[in-house]
Amino acid sequence: QVQLVESGGGLVQTGGSLRLSCAASGGSFSTYIMGWFRRAPGKEREFVAAISSSGSYIDYADIVKGRFTISRDNAKNTVSLQMNSLKPGDTADYFCAADSGPWRVRRGPRAYDYWGQGTQVTVSS
């Protein structure tokens, strides 16, 4: 059983930056694909980014590519999401999730075994 706890959300103006962190405990963190998803009010949960267990492979949704950076530290059991050039459309609850694989289904939320409670990000215009 893996527990995931997100932090770092908040209110930021358009063009600003936030760094989300997700701390994992209770499992073999270094064996999991880690993903970030978000759910905006009234919308479905959507894929944001994923990183393979070793960090060798990274994938981004087109809508955040070039603005967001995912990274992980297996020694500290953490995964982060650096978000730059934020837009009002990025307003959402952000969730980290752990997936035992395979990499080819990383964009699908159903592939993920464990989820955090989420952290809220609000981007004001």
DSSP file (Angstrom, degrees, kcal/mol; ACC not computed):
  #  RESIDUE AA STRUCTURE BP1 BP2  ACC     N-H-->O    O-->H-N    N-H-->O    O-->H-N    TCO  KAPPA ALPHA  PHI   PSI    X-CA   Y-CA   Z-CA
    1    1 A Q              0   0    0      0, 0.0     2,-0.5     0, 0.0   113,-0.0   0.000 360.0 360.0 360.0 127.7    0.0    0.0    0.0
    2    2 A V        -     0   0    0     96,-0.1     2,-0.5   111,-0.1    24,-0.2  -0.916 360.0-155.9-110.7 131.1    1.4    3.4   -1.1
    3    3 A Q  E     -A   25   0A   0     22,-3.2    22,-1.9    -2,-0.5     2,-0.4  -0.906  10.3-166.2-105.2 135.2    0.3    6.6    0.5
    4    4 A L  E     -A   24   0A   0     -2,-0.5   113,-0.5   111,-0.4     2,-0.5  -0.973   6.3-173.9-124.7 132.8    0.7    9.8   -1.5
    5    5 A V  E     -A   23   0A   0     18,-2.0    18,-2.6    -2,-0.4     2,-0.2  -0.972   9.7-156.2-130.9 118.6    0.5   13.3   -0.1
    6    6 A E  E     +A   22   0A   0     -2,-0.5     2,-0.3    16,-0.2    16,-0.2  -0.575  17.1 167.8 -90.3 154.7    0.6   16.4   -2.4
    7    7 A S  E     +A   21   0A   0     14,-2.3    14,-2.5    -2,-0.2   112,-0.1  -0.965  41.1  68.2-153.1 166.9    1.6   19.9   -1.4
    8    8 A G        +     0   0    0     -2,-0.3    11,-0.3     1,-0.3    14,-0.1   0.380  60.4 134.7 103.8  -3.8    2.5   23.2   -3.0
    9    9 A G        +     0   0    0     12,-0.1     2,-0.3     9,-0.1    -1,-0.3  -0.182  22.1 119.1 -70.7 170.7   -0.8   24.3   -4.4
   10   10 A G  E     -d  121   0B   0    110,-0.9   112,-2.8   109,-0.1     2,-0.5  -0.990  60.5 -49.6 164.4-165.8   -2.1   27.8   -4.0
   11   11 A L  E     +d  122   0B   0     -2,-0.3     2,-0.3   110,-0.2   112,-0.2  -0.873  52.8 165.4-104.6 131.0   -3.2   31.0   -5.7
   12   12 A V  E     -d  123   0B   0    110,-2.7   112,-2.6    -2,-0.5     2,-0.1  -0.979  33.0-112.8-143.0 152.9   -1.0   32.5   -8.3
   13   13 A Q  E >   -d  124   0B   0     -2,-0.3     3,-2.4   110,-0.2    73,-0.2  -0.452  51.4 -76.3 -82.5 159.6   -1.4   35.2  -11.0
   14   14 A T  T 3  S+     0   0    0    110,-2.0    73,-0.2     1,-0.3    -1,-0.1  -0.293 122.2  24.9 -53.0 132.9   -1.3   34.5  -14.7
   15   15 A G  T 3  S+     0   0    0     71,-3.4    70,-0.6     1,-0.3    -1,-0.3   0.297  99.7 119.5  91.2  -8.8    2.3   34.0  -15.8
   16   16 A G    <   -     0   0    0     -3,-2.4    70,-2.3    70,-0.2     2,-0.3  -0.086  55.3-123.4 -81.4-176.3    3.4   32.9  -12.3
   17   17 A S        -     0   0    0     67,-0.2     2,-0.3    68,-0.2    67,-0.2  -0.929  20.3-179.1-131.7 151.9    4.9   29.6  -11.1
   18   18 A L  E     - B   0  83A   0     65,-2.2    65,-3.4    -2,-0.3     2,-0.5  -0.980  16.4-146.3-142.9 153.1    4.2   27.0   -8.6
   19   19 A R  E     - B   0  82A   0    -11,-0.3     2,-0.3    -2,-0.3    63,-0.2  -0.968  14.4-160.8-123.4 115.9    6.0   23.8   -7.6
   20   20 A L  E     - B   0  81A   0     61,-2.7    61,-2.6    -2,-0.5     2,-0.3  -0.728   6.9-165.4 -92.7 143.4    3.9   20.8   -6.6
   21   21 A S  E     -AB   7  80A   0    -14,-2.5   -14,-2.3    -2,-0.3     2,-0.4  -0.937   8.6-161.9-126.8 152.6    5.4   18.0   -4.6
   22   22 A C  E     -AB   6  79A   0     57,-2.0    57,-1.9    -2,-0.3     2,-0.5  -0.976   7.4-158.6-136.1 119.8    4.2   14.6   -3.8
   23   23 A A  E     -AB   5  78A   0    -18,-2.6   -18,-2.0    -2,-0.4     2,-0.3  -0.855  10.1-158.1-101.8 131.2    5.6   12.5   -1.0
   24   24 A A  E     +A    4   0A   0     53,-2.7     2,-0.3    -2,-0.5   -20,-0.2  -0.820  15.3 167.7-110.1 147.0    5.2    8.8   -1.0
   25   25 A S  E     +A    3   0A   0    -22,-1.9   -22,-3.2    -2,-0.3     3,-0.1  -0.984  50.4  40.0-149.2 158.2    5.4    6.3    1.8
   26   26 A G  S    S+     0   0    0     -2,-0.3     2,-0.3   -24,-0.2    -1,-0.0   0.520 101.6  52.8  86.8   6.5    4.6    2.7    2.5
   27   27 A G  S    S-     0   0    0    -24,-0.1     2,-1.5   -25,-0.0    -1,-0.2  -0.889  98.3 -71.3-155.4-174.4    5.7    1.1   -0.7
   28   28 A S    >   +     0   0    0     -2,-0.3     3,-2.1     1,-0.2     4,-0.4  -0.642  47.5 179.5 -90.3  82.2    8.6    0.6   -3.2
   29   29 A F  G >  S+     0   0    0     -2,-1.5     3,-1.9     1,-0.3    -1,-0.2   0.854  73.0  61.9 -53.7 -42.0    8.4    4.1   -4.7
   30   30 A S  G 3  S+     0   0    0      1,-0.3    -1,-0.3    44,-0.2    44,-0.1   0.562  99.1  57.1 -68.3  -7.0   11.3    3.5   -7.1
   31   31 A T  G <  S+     0   0    0     -3,-2.1     2,-0.3     2,-0.1    -1,-0.3   0.511  93.1  87.9 -97.8  -6.2    9.4    0.8   -8.9
   32   32 A Y  S <  S-     0   0    0     -3,-1.9     2,-0.4    -4,-0.4    68,-0.2  -0.727  73.2-129.7-100.4 140.8    6.4    2.9   -9.8
   33   33 A I  E     -E   99   0B   0     66,-3.2    66,-3.1    -2,-0.3     2,-0.4  -0.686  33.2-147.2 -69.6 136.4    5.6    5.1  -12.7
   34   34 A M  E     -EF  98  51B   0     17,-2.4    17,-2.5    -2,-0.4     2,-0.3  -0.937  18.7-177.4-114.9 135.7    4.5    8.4  -11.2
   35   35 A G  E     -EF  97  50B   0     62,-2.6    62,-2.2    -2,-0.4     2,-0.4  -0.898  20.3-144.8-129.3 157.6    1.9   10.6  -12.8
   36   36 A W  E     +EF  96  49B   0     13,-3.1    12,-2.5    -2,-0.3    13,-1.6  -0.985  23.1 174.6-118.7 134.4    0.2   14.0  -12.3
   37   37 A F  E     -EF  95  47B   0     58,-2.8    58,-3.0    -2,-0.4     2,-0.3  -0.855  11.1-156.4-128.2 165.2   -3.4   14.5  -13.2
   38   38 A R  E     -EF  94  46B   0      8,-2.3     8,-3.2    -2,-0.3     2,-0.4  -0.988   7.5-158.1-143.7 155.1   -5.7   17.4  -12.8
   39   39 A R  E     -E   93   0B   0     54,-2.3    54,-2.2    -2,-0.3     6,-0.2  -0.937  11.6-159.0-136.3 112.4   -9.5   18.0  -12.6
   40   40 A A    >   -     0   0    0      4,-0.5     3,-2.4    -2,-0.4    52,-0.2  -0.515  44.4 -75.4 -83.8 157.0  -10.9   21.3  -13.3
   41   41 A P  T 3  S+     0   0    0      0, 0.0    -1,-0.1     0, 0.0     3,-0.1  -0.292 119.1   4.4 -54.2 126.4  -14.4   22.3  -12.0
   42   42 A G  T 3  S+     0   0    0      1,-0.3     2,-0.3    -3,-0.1    -2,-0.0   0.543 114.3 101.3  77.8   6.7  -17.0   20.6  -14.1
   43   43 A K  S <  S-     0   0    0     -3,-2.4    -1,-0.3     1,-0.1     2,-0.1  -0.784  74.5 -99.9-122.4 165.3  -14.5   18.6  -16.1
   44   44 A E        -     0   0    0     -2,-0.3    -4,-0.5     1,-0.1     2,-0.2  -0.401  49.1 -90.0 -76.6 157.4  -13.1   15.2  -16.3
   45   45 A R        -     0   0    0     -6,-0.2     2,-0.4    -2,-0.1    -6,-0.2  -0.472  51.5-162.9 -63.8 136.6   -9.8   14.3  -14.8
   46   46 A E  E     -F   38   0B   0     -8,-3.2    -8,-2.3    -2,-0.2     2,-0.1  -0.943  21.0-105.4-130.9 150.6   -7.0   14.7  -17.3
   47   47 A F  E     +F   37   0B   0     -2,-0.4   -10,-0.2   -10,-0.2     3,-0.1  -0.443  35.0 168.9 -69.0 138.9   -3.5   13.6  -17.7
   48   48 A V  E     -     0   0B   0    -12,-2.5    13,-2.7     1,-0.4     2,-0.3   0.709  58.6 -27.1-115.2 -55.1   -0.7   16.2  -17.1
   49   49 A A  E     -FG  36  60B   0    -13,-1.6   -13,-3.1    11,-0.2    -1,-0.4  -0.989  48.5-162.2-161.8 158.0    2.6   14.4  -16.9
   50   50 A A  E     -FG  35  59B   0      9,-2.2     9,-2.3    -2,-0.3     2,-0.4  -0.989   2.5-162.0-146.3 153.0    4.3   11.1  -16.1
   51   51 A I  E     -FG  34  58B   0    -17,-2.5   -17,-2.4    -2,-0.3     7,-0.2  -1.000  25.1-117.7-137.4 136.6    7.8    9.9  -15.3
   52   52 A S    >   -     0   0    0      5,-2.8     3,-0.6    -2,-0.4   -20,-0.1  -0.132  37.6 -96.4 -69.8 169.8    9.0    6.3  -15.4
   53   53 A S  T 3  S+     0   0    0      1,-0.3   -21,-0.2   -22,-0.2    -1,-0.1   0.848 126.0  36.2 -58.7 -37.0   10.3    4.5  -12.4
   54   54 A S  T 3  S-     0   0    0    -23,-0.1    -1,-0.3    20,-0.0    20,-0.1   0.594 111.5-116.0 -90.4 -11.6   14.0    5.4  -13.1
   55   55 A G  S <  S+     0   0    0     -3,-0.6    -2,-0.1     2,-0.2    17,-0.1   0.478  83.9 118.4  88.8   2.7   13.2    8.8  -14.5
   56   56 A S        +     0   0    0      1,-0.1     2,-0.4    -5,-0.1    -3,-0.0   0.792  69.6  48.4 -74.6 -27.4   14.5    7.8  -17.9
   57   57 A Y        +     0   0    0      2,-0.0    -5,-2.8     0, 0.0     2,-0.4  -0.940  64.3 177.4-119.8 137.1   11.2    8.4  -19.7
   58   58 A I  E     -G   51   0B   0     -2,-0.4     2,-0.4    -7,-0.2    -7,-0.2  -0.987   4.8-172.3-137.2 144.6    8.9   11.4  -19.4
   59   59 A D  E     -G   50   0B   0     -9,-2.3    -9,-2.2    -2,-0.4     2,-0.4  -0.998   2.1-169.6-139.8 141.5    5.7   12.3  -21.0
   60   60 A Y  E     -G   49   0B   0     -2,-0.4   -11,-0.2   -11,-0.2     2,-0.2  -0.961  29.2-111.8-129.0 147.2    3.6   15.5  -21.0
   61   61 A A    >>  -     0   0    0    -13,-2.7     3,-1.8    -2,-0.4     4,-1.2  -0.534  35.9-118.6 -66.9 144.6    0.2   16.4  -22.2
   62   62 A D  T 34 S+     0   0    0      1,-0.3     3,-0.3     2,-0.2    -1,-0.1   0.840 110.9  63.8 -56.1 -34.1    0.5   18.8  -25.1
   63   63 A I  T 34 S+     0   0    0      1,-0.2    -1,-0.3     3,-0.0   -15,-0.0   0.685 114.1  30.5 -69.5 -17.1   -1.3   21.5  -23.2
   64   64 A V  T X> S+     0   0    0     -3,-1.8     3,-2.4   -16,-0.2     4,-2.2   0.475  86.1 125.9-116.5  -6.9    1.4   21.8  -20.6
   65   65 A K  T 3< S+     0   0    0     -4,-1.2     4,-0.1    -3,-0.3   -16,-0.0  -0.294  79.7  17.7 -59.8 132.2    4.5   20.8  -22.7
   66   66 A G  T 34 S+     0   0    0      2,-0.5    -1,-0.3     1,-0.0     3,-0.1   0.248 125.3  58.4  90.3 -13.0    7.2   23.5  -22.5
   67   67 A R  T <4 S+     0   0    0     -3,-2.4    17,-2.0     1,-0.2     2,-0.3   0.695  98.7  53.6-114.8 -34.1    5.7   25.0  -19.3
   68   68 A F  E  <  -C   83   0A   0     -4,-2.2    -2,-0.5    15,-0.2     2,-0.4  -0.789  60.0-164.7-107.5 148.0    5.6   22.1  -16.8
   69   69 A T  E     -C   82   0A   0     13,-2.4    13,-3.1    -2,-0.3     2,-0.4  -0.987   4.3-158.7-133.9 124.4    8.5   19.9  -15.7
   70   70 A I  E     +C   81   0A   0     -2,-0.4     2,-0.3    11,-0.2    11,-0.2  -0.797  20.2 163.4 -99.2 143.5    8.1   16.6  -13.9
   71   71 A S  E     -C   80   0A   0      9,-1.9     9,-3.0    -2,-0.4     2,-0.3  -0.969  17.6-155.0-151.1 163.9   10.9   15.2  -11.8
   72   72 A R  E     -C   79   0A   0     -2,-0.3     2,-0.4     7,-0.3     7,-0.2  -0.982  11.4-155.2-143.1 154.7   11.5   12.6   -9.1
   73   73 A D  E >>> -C   78   0A   0      5,-2.8     5,-1.8    -2,-0.3     3,-0.8  -0.894   8.0-173.0-129.2  99.6   13.9   11.8   -6.4
   74   74 A N  T 345S+     0   0    0     -2,-0.4   -44,-0.2     1,-0.3    -1,-0.1   0.755  84.7  60.1 -68.3 -23.3   13.9    8.1   -5.6
   75   75 A A  T 345S+     0   0    0      1,-0.2    -1,-0.3    -3,-0.1   -45,-0.0   0.806 116.0  33.4 -71.6 -28.4   16.1    8.6   -2.6
   76   76 A K  T <45S-     0   0    0     -3,-0.8    -2,-0.2     2,-0.2    -1,-0.2   0.390 106.1-124.7-106.9   0.7   13.6   10.9   -1.0
   77   77 A N  T  <5 +     0   0    0     -4,-0.8   -53,-2.7     1,-0.2     2,-0.4   0.913  66.7 129.0  56.5  45.7   10.5    9.2   -2.4
   78   78 A T  E   < -BC  23  73A   0     -5,-1.8    -5,-2.8   -55,-0.2     2,-0.4  -0.951  42.8-165.4-132.1 152.1    9.2   12.3   -3.9
   79   79 A V  E     -BC  22  72A   0    -57,-1.9   -57,-2.0    -2,-0.4     2,-0.3  -0.993  16.4-163.6-131.4 141.6    7.9   13.5   -7.3
   80   80 A S  E     -BC  21  71A   0     -9,-3.0    -9,-1.9    -2,-0.4     2,-0.4  -0.852  15.9-155.0-127.0 158.8    7.5   17.1   -8.3
   81   81 A L  E     -BC  20  70A   0    -61,-2.6   -61,-2.7    -2,-0.3     2,-0.6  -0.911  10.4-160.0-134.5 106.5    5.8   19.2  -10.9
   82   82 A Q  E     -BC  19  69A   0    -13,-3.1   -13,-2.4    -2,-0.4     2,-0.6  -0.776  12.2-165.1 -86.7 122.3    7.3   22.6  -11.6
   83   83 A M  E     +BC  18  68A   0    -65,-3.4   -65,-2.2    -2,-0.6     2,-0.3  -0.938  11.4 173.6-117.2 116.3    4.6   24.7  -13.3
   84   84 A N        +     0   0    0    -17,-2.0   -67,-0.2    -2,-0.6   -68,-0.2  -0.742  58.8  24.5-115.6 164.5    5.7   27.9  -15.1
   85   85 A S  S    S-     0   0    0    -70,-0.6    -1,-0.2    -2,-0.3   -68,-0.2   0.903  83.9-161.3  50.3  48.1    3.8   30.4  -17.2
   86   86 A L        -     0   0    0    -70,-2.3   -71,-3.4    -3,-0.2   -70,-0.2  -0.270   8.6-161.9 -67.1 146.5    0.6   29.4  -15.6
   87   87 A K    >   -     0   0    0    -73,-0.2     3,-2.4   -72,-0.1     4,-0.3  -0.842  34.9-107.5-123.3 158.4   -2.7   30.3  -17.2
   88   88 A P  G >  S+     0   0    0      0, 0.0     3,-1.8     0, 0.0    35,-0.3   0.838 118.2  65.5 -55.3 -30.9   -6.3   30.5  -15.9
   89   89 A G  G 3  S+     0   0    0      1,-0.3   -49,-0.1   -49,-0.0    -3,-0.0   0.610  89.2  66.6 -67.7 -11.2   -7.0   27.3  -17.7
   90   90 A D  G <  S+     0   0    0     -3,-2.4    -1,-0.3     2,-0.0     2,-0.2   0.520  71.1 121.3 -85.2  -5.5   -4.5   25.5  -15.4
   91   91 A T    <   +     0   0    0     -3,-1.8     2,-0.3    -4,-0.3    31,-0.2  -0.416  42.1 105.6 -61.1 123.7   -6.8   26.1  -12.5
   92   92 A A  E    S- H   0 121B   0     29,-1.9    29,-2.7    -2,-0.2     2,-0.5  -0.973  75.8 -80.0-178.2 169.4   -7.7   22.7  -11.1
   93   93 A D  E     -EH  39 120B   0    -54,-2.2   -54,-2.3    -2,-0.3     2,-0.4  -0.839  48.3-147.2 -86.3 132.5   -7.1   20.2   -8.4
   94   94 A Y  E     -EH  38 119B   0     25,-3.2    25,-2.1    -2,-0.5     2,-0.4  -0.879  15.2-171.1-109.9 134.7   -3.9   18.4   -9.0
   95   95 A F  E     -E   37   0B   0    -58,-3.0   -58,-2.8    -2,-0.4     2,-0.3  -0.956  13.5-149.1-125.4 138.5   -3.3   14.8   -8.1
   96   96 A C  E     -E   36   0B   0     -2,-0.4    20,-2.3   -60,-0.2     2,-0.3  -0.797  22.2-174.9 -99.9 154.5   -0.3   12.6   -8.0
   97   97 A A  E     -EI  35 115B   0    -62,-2.2   -62,-2.6    -2,-0.3     2,-0.4  -0.987  19.8-135.3-149.0 153.1   -0.6    8.9   -8.7
   98   98 A A  E     -EI  34 114B   0     16,-2.1    15,-2.3    -2,-0.3    16,-1.7  -0.938  18.4-171.3-116.6 133.7    1.5    5.7   -8.7
   99   99 A D  E     -E   33   0B   0    -66,-3.1   -66,-3.2    -2,-0.4    13,-0.2  -0.984  22.2-151.9-128.8 129.8    1.3    3.1  -11.4
  100  100 A S        -     0   0    0     -2,-0.4     3,-0.1    11,-0.4    12,-0.1   0.491  62.1-171.8 -80.4  -1.3    3.0   -0.3  -11.4
  101  101 A G  S    S-     0   0    0     10,-0.3    -1,-0.3     1,-0.3     2,-0.1  -0.412  70.8-144.8 111.2 176.6    3.1   -0.2  -15.2
  102  102 A P    >   -     0   0    0      0, 0.0     3,-1.4     0, 0.0    -1,-0.3   0.569  40.5-140.4 -82.0 167.0    3.4   -0.7  -18.1
  103  103 A W  G >  S+     0   0    0      1,-0.3     3,-1.9     2,-0.2     4,-0.2   0.792  93.4  72.2 -61.3 -32.5    4.6    2.6  -19.5
  104  104 A R  G 3  S+     0   0    0      1,-0.3    -1,-0.3     2,-0.1     3,-0.2   0.680 100.7  44.3 -64.8 -17.3    2.4    2.4  -22.6
  105  105 A V  G X  S+     0   0    0     -3,-1.4     3,-1.6     1,-0.1    -1,-0.3   0.105  75.6 120.2-110.5  22.7   -0.8    3.1  -20.6
  106  106 A R  T <   +     0   0    0     -3,-1.9    -1,-0.1     1,-0.3    -2,-0.1   0.724  67.6  59.7 -61.8 -24.6    0.6    5.9  -18.5
  107  107 A R  T 3  S+     0   0    0     -3,-0.2    -1,-0.3    -4,-0.2   -60,-0.2   0.592  86.4  88.7 -83.1  -9.7   -1.9    8.5  -19.7
  108  108 A G    X   -     0   0    0     -3,-1.6     3,-1.8     1,-0.1     4,-0.4  -0.782  67.2-150.5 -93.8 122.2   -4.9    6.6  -18.5
  109  109 A P  G >  S+     0   0    0      0, 0.0     3,-1.6     0, 0.0    -1,-0.1   0.819  95.0  65.5 -60.1 -29.0   -6.0    7.3  -14.9
  110  110 A R  G 3  S+     0   0    0      1,-0.3    -3,-0.0    -3,-0.1    -2,-0.0   0.703  90.7  66.0 -67.5 -16.4   -7.4    3.7  -14.6
  111  111 A A  G <  S+     0   0    0     -3,-1.8   -11,-0.4    -6,-0.3     2,-0.3   0.681  83.5  94.0 -74.7 -16.9   -3.8    2.4  -14.9
  112  112 A Y    <   -     0   0    0     -3,-1.6   -13,-0.3    -4,-0.4     3,-0.1  -0.599  55.2-166.5 -89.1 136.7   -2.8    4.0  -11.6
  113  113 A D  S    S+     0   0    0    -15,-2.3     2,-0.4    -2,-0.3   -14,-0.2   0.796  70.8  32.9 -89.4 -32.6   -3.0    2.0   -8.4
  114  114 A Y  E     -I   98   0B   0    -16,-1.7   -16,-2.1  -113,-0.0     2,-0.3  -0.965  62.7-169.6-134.3 145.2   -2.7    4.7   -5.8
  115  115 A W  E     -I   97   0B   0     -2,-0.4  -111,-0.4   -18,-0.2   -18,-0.2  -0.968  16.2-133.0-134.3 146.2   -3.8    8.4   -5.6
  116  116 A G        -     0   0    0    -20,-2.3  -111,-0.2    -2,-0.3     3,-0.1  -0.324  33.7-106.8 -83.9 178.8   -3.2   11.3   -3.4
  117  117 A Q        -     0   0    0   -113,-0.5  -112,-0.1     1,-0.2   -22,-0.1   0.649  61.8-119.2 -83.5 -16.9   -5.9   13.5   -2.1
  118  118 A G        -     0   0    0    -22,-0.1     2,-0.4   -25,-0.1   -23,-0.2  -0.018  13.5-120.9  99.7 156.4   -5.0   16.4   -4.3
  119  119 A T  E     - H   0  94B   0    -25,-2.1   -25,-3.2  -112,-0.1     2,-0.4  -0.998  27.3-120.5-137.1 139.6   -3.9   20.0   -4.0
  120  120 A Q  E     - H   0  93B   0     -2,-0.4  -110,-0.9   -27,-0.2     2,-0.5  -0.621  22.5-170.3 -89.4 134.3   -5.7   23.0   -5.4
  121  121 A V  E     -dH  10  92B   0    -29,-2.7   -29,-1.9    -2,-0.4     2,-0.5  -0.988   3.6-175.8-121.4 125.6   -4.2   25.3   -7.9
  122  122 A T  E     -d   11   0B   0   -112,-2.8  -110,-2.7    -2,-0.5     2,-0.6  -0.984   6.3-166.3-125.0 124.2   -5.9   28.6   -8.8
  123  123 A V  E     -d   12   0B   0     -2,-0.5     2,-0.3   -35,-0.3  -110,-0.2  -0.937  12.5-152.4-111.7 117.1   -4.6   30.9  -11.5
  124  124 A S  E      d   13   0B   0   -112,-2.6  -110,-2.0    -2,-0.6    -2,-0.0  -0.621 360.0 360.0 -91.0 147.7   -6.1   34.3  -11.5
  125  125 A S              0   0    0     -2,-0.3    -1,-0.1  -112,-0.2  -112,-0.1   0.442 360.0 360.0 -91.2 360.0   -6.3   36.5  -14.6
